Amino acid sequence: MKTKLFILLGIATLQLSAQNYQKIHSKAILVDTHNDFLTQTMEKNLVFDTDLKGKTHSDLNRMKEGGLDVQFFSVWSDGERVNPYAFANRQIDSLDAVIKRNPDKIVKVANSKELLKAVKNGKIAALVGLEGGHQFENDLGKLEALYNRGTRYITLTWNNSTPWATSAADETNPEGAKNSEGKNGLTAFGKQVVQKMNRLGMLIDISHVGEQTFYDVIATTSKPVIASHSSVYTLCPHPRNLKDDQIKAIAKNGGVIQINFNSGFIDPTVDKRESVFLKKYKAEIDSLTQAGMNPFIAQESIYIKYADESQQFRAPFELVIKHIEYVINLVGVDYVGIGSDFDGIFLPPKQLDDVTDYIKITKALVEKGYSEKDIDKILGGNLLRVLKANETN
């Protein structure tokens, strides 16, 4: 009899826990600061408001199904593209077209007030993040024009450096590019970029930038910064991740680190295994790029073609939570959030197959004993605080 009672109590506890995390997830404002679907639109002619399950990590209906309230859509091009500003605007055009067709589901917002109104009305609040400062072509007028089209953060560099800021990829490469002053970090113009963004109320994103650029930004900005899609270097020593002193500097600045889901950024065993895989199929990738395919898409096609091999590289789900908790244990719960990099990565962690799976993070946090208040902060409250702190009115 006692055994049966314990079993019933256990079942009741599990049911209560399930209801609890589902309720918390539903009530929270869930913010993802980095999704690369617009690249899929441009390179593959995929349409966001169609059913793309099995083809992409994201589509409009799946975002709503996953409880996503706020999405920063990444606008990206590599450093080789001619006229990147025009290409950036084409990507924003594609987002605007989706919004125009689906006014009952998604709306572009300009500030935190409009964002909260959209969420209250059951719509996804859409904003733009420019991934790579090269896309405004060293022209502050073009930077402001992108702001006027809904761009609310700029990742100062992508992997390529700009004339005014050096990237993590270049700063960690002995032969990497320097800025126009022949050094690492921000130039005088780079500091003007930061100051211009501060005046506009545009978030400064330090994901992808080199350490010297990072510390120059921290010394220059008057507003809190974000890392839109970065993880923890101590747990996974990848050049794209943040070292402890950088995490502490962001916390001191009042900013937030949005954890990236890319398996290679959260699991230190992935990078070497992935390199072997890419080397194995290098000739095939080179053939695709020589035929005119975007190098990113060419690589992605190999991951899809040889899925039995590539899927073995996916990191354990628990490592996502480990990166979140590392930031919390180092600097506190006020400085961490989610920047998935969905549709910009080939290998999300196990169990995080697409945008319907965010609730698994909420469930894990509940099981670890985090309060609803703290989970609300992690899922989006911290980012909203930083967004509001950057606004000029």
C-alpha positions, -999 to +999 in steps of 0.1 A: +000+000+000+028+024+009+046+016-023+015+023-043+010+056-025+046+067-032+041+058-069+009+079-070+026+108-053+055+106-077+032+106-107+013+136-092+046+155-087+057+149-123+024+161-136+026+192-114+062+198-127+050+195-163+022+219-158+045+242-140+072+245-167+045+247-195+028+276-176+061+294-170+071+290-206+037+303-218+037+333-195+074+344-201+084+367-230+107+344-250+133+363-269+158+348-294+184+374-305+198+355-335+181+336-363+195+334-398+164+324-417+167+354-440+199+338-454+178+307-463+154+330-481+181+346-502+201+315-510+174+289-513+143+309-522+125+295-491+094+313-479+091+319-442+053+317-439+051+282-455+056+248-438+094+241-438+095+214-412+124+190-421+140+217-443+149+245-419+150+251-381+124+278-385+092+290-401+065+313-389+040+288-376+067+268-358+079+299-341+045+305-327+042+269-318+074+271-298+061+301-278+086+325-293+075+361-287+104+382-299+128+374-328+158+394-340+163+383-376+199+383-387+209+401-419+241+386-431+266+385-459+302+374-459+330+399-465+334+390-501+300+402-513+299+432-536+274+459-525+266+443-491+243+473-482+220+466-511+220+429-502+211+437-465+182+458-477+169+429-499+169+407-468+149+433-449+125+435-478+119+398-476+111+401-439+088+430-446+069+410-472+063+382-447+050+407-422+027+423-447+012+389-456+007+379-419-003+410-399-022+388-374+009+368-366+040+390-368+048+427-367+080+447-369+086+468-338+108+498-332+112+499-294+103+481-262+069+497-259+058+485-294+074+451-285+053+446-254+022+457-273+028+431-300+033+404-274+002+414-256-017+411-289-004+376-295+020+385-323+057+378-328+077+410-324+102+412-352+135+432-351+166+431-373+201+424-363+229+433-388+255+405-386+287+423-397+294+460-398+308+458-433+272+459-445+268+496-439+299+502-460+317+526-437+289+551-441+272+564-409+243+576-431+237+540-443+240+528-407+212+552-397+191+542-427+193+505-416+182+517-381+152+533-397+143+500-413+142+482-380+178+472-373+182+473-335+217+458-332+248+456-353+274+428-348+304+450-353+323+424-373+314+390-387+344+367-391+359+393-415+373+424-400+362+459-412+387+488-417+376+501-383+373+469-362+390+436-360+372+402-357+379+373-334+388+352-364+415+377-374+428+386-340+434+349-332+452+344-365+488+355-367+482+364-404+448+379-397+438+413-410+444+444-390+423+476-390+431+506-412+455+519-385+475+486-387+464+474-353+438+453-336+407+468-321+386+499-329+400+528-349+389+564-343+361+558-369+351+526-351+346+546-319+324+570-339+303+540-350+298+529-313+289+565-303+265+568-333+248+536-323+245+548-287+228+580-299+204+561-321+195+536-294+210+507-314+224+477-294+261+471-299+267+434-304+302+421-296+297+385-308+324+378-335+346+407-325+382+402-313+393+407-277+409+441-284+378+453-302+357+440-273+376+460-247+377+491-269+339+489-272+335+485-234+358+516-229+338+536-255+301+527-251+278+547-228+251+519-231+249+482-222+261+459-249+249+424-260+266+393-272+238+382-295+250+346-301+281+336-281+289+309-255+315+304-228+352+300-236+361+282-204+337+254-212+345+253-249+377+272-260+366+284-294+377+319-306+340+328-309+333+323-272+337+347-243+364+344-217+356+349-180+370+385-179+348+394-209+317+380-193+325+399-161+330+431-182+297+427-199+280+422-165+297+453-151+285+472-182+249+460-176+248+440-208+238+404-215+253+372-231+229+353-253+240+317-254+246+302-289+233+267-296+260+257-322+274+224-311+309+235-319+306+264-296+293+245-266+310+211-269+349+211-270+350+177-286+331+188-318+356+211-335+382+185-343+357+158-354+340+184-376+373+194-392+380+158-401+345+155-417+349+187-437+384+176-449+370+143-460+344+160-483+365+191-492+367+182-529+329+179-531+325+213-512+350+230-535+332+216-566+299+232-554+314+266-546+332+266-580+299+260-596+286+292-579+271+280-547+275+301-516+303+285-494+279+283-464+252+266-484+277+243-500+289+231-466+253+228-454+245+205-483+273+182-473+260+180-437+226+171-451+239+146-477+260+127-452+236+132-422+245+098-407+280+111-401+273+147-394+245+141-368+270+123-347+286+157-339+255+171-322+263+182-286+244+169-256+214+191-247+228+194-212+257+215-224+233+244-234+221+245-198+257+242-185+267+273-205+237+292-192+245+281-156+282+290-160+273+326-167+248+327-138+274+312-114+301+337-126+282+369-127+245+363-118+212+355-134+207+390-148+232+386-176+223+356-197+197+348-224+192+329-256+207+336-291+201+302-308+217+309-342+190+286-357+192+284-395+228+298-393+242+266-378+244+231-392+244+212-359+221+223-330+224+202-299+204+170-294+168+176-285+169+212-299+159+203-334+141+235-342+122+265-329+095+243-313+120+230-287+127+261-266+104+247-240+129+220-232+152+247-218+124+260-196+117+225-184+154+219-176+156+252-156+125+243-136+140+209-128+172+225-116+151+246-092+152+280-108+124+303-098+098+316-123+113+351-118+148+339-128+135+318-157+116+349-170+149+368-170+168+341-188+142+335-215+139+372-224+137+396-194+174+403-194+175+412-231+144+434-227+161+453-199+191+460-221+170+470-251+151+495-230+184+508-215+196+516-250+165+535-261+168+573-263+132+581-254 
